[in-house]
Amino acid sequence: MLKNALLCLLLTMSYHPLMAAPDFVSIKSQAQLADDTYLEGNTLEPRLKEQGQTLLHQSLIPLSQVSYFVSRANDVQTIAVRGTANLENAMLDLDLELKPDNILNIKLHQGFGSGAKAVYDDAKPFLNKDQPIHLTGHSLGGAIAVILAMYLQRDGYEIEQVTTFGQPKVTNVTGAKAFAHLPLVRVVTANDIVPLVPPISPMQIMDLDIFWHMGEEVILLGNKTFTQTNGMKSMLRATKFTTAIPNDQNLIAHKMTTYLNLIETLQSAPQEMPYKTDVSLFGFSLD
């Protein structure tokens, strides 16, 4: 039964065309903005000015304690969402159930969905439909940024780019297919386990209702190297989560400072390595 479910899952997921080379200059800019969301006090506005950005709005959602800001540069709006920073944020992370979203008509991670809906309602008065929008965020912030992009795109806003760092999964197979067109780049580090959660459940596989990533995945390997993947190969990285016990190396790999340092090394002469799953299904290698 499980074998049949996996085969069906493979057949339902389309494979993506050859991926373009990542723009690490743009990724660095978005990483800096994602890191800016952790600033406290009055330090945000001058930091944004140093990056050529004008702060339009900054807000802390009372119930969830999700923090985000809206900025603009060269007629492009940016929404940057902070990652997990307190107990209220952690409760959003832990609300793992997939539930139907009446706005998008797909299933969403309940905690991330509620956080994104609150930001969506709060941010709309400060957005201009005549200007494209970039969205970014780290960890929980990345998950909320992806769902927020879905809401805004459905509402007629032009979503030009979504770039996330260490982002966990937000929807299931059907939801990922429905928003496969979203211009999403998910940047991860090789040892960051947060992008691998929620882990795959055998019961969800039976129902073809597992959490599923969308977008292109750029994996930072260190030593000026990176690799890329998407679709089924990207999802199979999550199977490694079940065979490894989280340790200090995983925590360091998830820090925004680690992302910034690795991205800095890729600003000149980055080297792409072929992605290998080292996984076979029913006798067939996925490599």
N, C-alpha and C positions, 0 to 999 in steps of 0.2 A: 504493500500500500504506500509506504513512504517513498519507495523507488518510483512508483507511478506519479506521485505528487511532484517529486523533483523533476522528472522528465517533462511533466506538464508545465511546470514553472519555467523551465528552460525554453520551451516552445513559445510561451506567451511573451517572453521578454525579447525585444528586438535588439540587435547589436548595433552599436554606433559606428559611424564612419571614422576614418583616420583622424586622430586628434591634432589640432594645431599646436605649435610650440607655445608654451606659456609666456606671457608678457610679464617678466619679473619686475620691471620698473613699475608697472601699474599695480602688481601684487604688493610691492613694497609700500606704495602710497596707501593702499587700502589697509595693509597691516598696521601702519602707523596710526590711521584713524581708528581702527579697532582697539589699539592699545590706548588711545586717548580717552576712551570711554571709562577707563579706570581712574582717571585723574579726579582729584577731590578739590573742593573749594573753588577759588577763582582762577585756577591755573589753566582751565580748558581754553578759554577764548584766546589768550596770548599764544598758546601752543598751536592752535588752529591757524592763527595769523601767520606764524612762521612757516606753515605748510601751504600758504596761499588760500586758505579757506576762511569764509566769513560765517560765524556762528549765527544761525537763524532762530534756533529754539533748543532748549535743553530741558529735560523733564525726568522726574522720578515718579513712576506709577505707584500710588500709595499701597494698594493691596499686595501686589506681587513684588514690589521693590525693584522692578525692572527699570534700569536707567538707560537713556538713549539721548542722542542729539541729532539735529538736522543742521547741515551746513551747505554752503554753496561756493563753487569756484568755476569760473569760465562757463557760466550758464548751465552747470551740471549740479544737481542737488544730491547730497549724500545723507543717508540715514545710517548711523552707526549705533549698534546696540551692545551694551555691556554684558559680559559673561557672568557666571555665578560668583556672587560677592557676599552673600549673607544667607541666613536660614530660609528666608522667604523664597529666594532664588532656588535654593536646594530643593524645596518642596515642589517647585515646578519641574525640576529635573526628575524627581521621583514619581511623579504622576504619569505612569507609563502606559496607561490604557489607550488603545486606539479607539476613538469615538468619531462618529459622523460629524462633519462640519456642514451646517446648512447653507453657508455662504459659498463654499467651494465645491460642495457635493462630492467630497472625498473624505476618507478617514485621516485624522491627525492624532499625533501624540497629544494627549489631553492637556498636559501641563504647558507644553510649548505653544499649543493652539490658543489657550486662554491668555498667555502672555502676549502673543502676537496681536490678538484681537484688541487688547487694551492699548497697545502702542498704536495700532491702526486708527482707532477712534481718537486718540490724543494728538496724533501727528497730522492728520488730514488738513486741518485749518492752516497749517504752515507750509503746505506743498503747492507747487504750481504745475498744473497739468500740461503747460506748454514747454516744460523743460524736462529732459531725461533724468532718471534717478539711478544712482548707484547705492547698493546696500552692502553693509559689511558687519561683521561681529565675530567674536571669539567664543567657542564653547556654547553655552546656553544662548549667548548673543547671536551666534551664527545660526542656530536653529530658529530663533525668533525672526531673524532677518529673512530667511528663506520663506517662511510662511507669510510674513508681512509683504514680501515681493509678490506672492500669489494673490493676496487680497488687493494690492494696489494695481496689479496688472488687470485683474478682473474688473476693477473700477475705472479702467481707461487710462491709467498712467503709463508712461513709457519706461519700462524697466530695461535700462541699457546694460547693467552688469550687477551680478551678485557674487561677492567674494567672501568666503567664510574660512575660518581657521579653527581646526579641531572641533568641527561641528558634528554632533550626534545625529542620528536618523530622526526624521520628522513624520513620515507617512509610510504607507504600505505600497505593494506592487502597483495596484490600480492608481493610487495617487501619484506615484512617480511617473507612470506612463502619461497621466493626464497633464502633467506639467514638465514633460521631457523637453519642451521648447524653452523653458526658463534658462536664461544665460548665466548659469551657475558654475563657478569654479570653486571646488572644495580643496583647500590646501591643508595637508596633514603632515605630521612627522611620522617616521617609520615606527616609533615605539609609543605613540600616543594611542591609548586604548579607547578614549572617549568617542572617536568617530566610529568605533565598532559596536557601540551600544545604542539602543537595547540589543542584547545578543539574540541570535536566532533561536526560536523555540520550535522543537519538533511538532508540537500540536498546531502551531501556526502554519508550518509548512504543509501539514495535512489539509488545511483549509485554504492554502494559497493566500494567506493573509499576514505575511511576515513584514516587519519593518524593512524598508528598502530605500537605499540612497538614490538620488538623481544627480545629474550634472557630471562634469569632468573632475576626476580626482588627481591632484598633483601631490606626489609623495616626496617630501624633502629627505634626502638620504645622507646629507653631509658631504664634506670634501668636494664642494662645488658640483655635486651630482643630484639628479632627481629622476623620477620615473612617473609615468602617467597610466591611468586605467579608467574604466567606467563599467557600467552595467553589471553583468554576472561576475566578471573577474573582480570588480570592486567589492561586491557583496561577499565573495568568498574569503576576503581578508577577515571578515567577522568570525569565521570559524576558528581562527587562531586564538580568539579571546577565550574560548572554552578550555584551551590547553595551557594557558599561562596564568600565573598568579600575579596580580598587580604589585609593583614594587616602586622604590624611589625613582628608578629610571623612567618608569611610565609617568610619574608625576612631573618630573623635570621636562619630559618630552611634550607635556601638555601646556606648559607655561608659555605665555605670549612672548616673553623675552627669548625663549628658545626659538620660536618661530621667526622673530625679527632677526636674530643672529644668523640663522640658516639662510633666510631670504637675502640678507646683505651679501653673503658669499656668492650668490647667484646673479648679482648685478652685472657681471662681466664674464663671458665665456662659460656659461653653464653647460654641463655635459649631461645629456639624457641617456639613461640606461634602459635596456629593454625590461618590461615588467614580466615577472614570472610568478605564477600562482603556485607552482609545484603541486598542483591538485589534479587528480583524475576522477572522473565520474563514470562509473559503469564501464571501465576499461578505456575510456577516451581521455586523452590529455587535453586540458583547456589551454595549454601553451602552444 
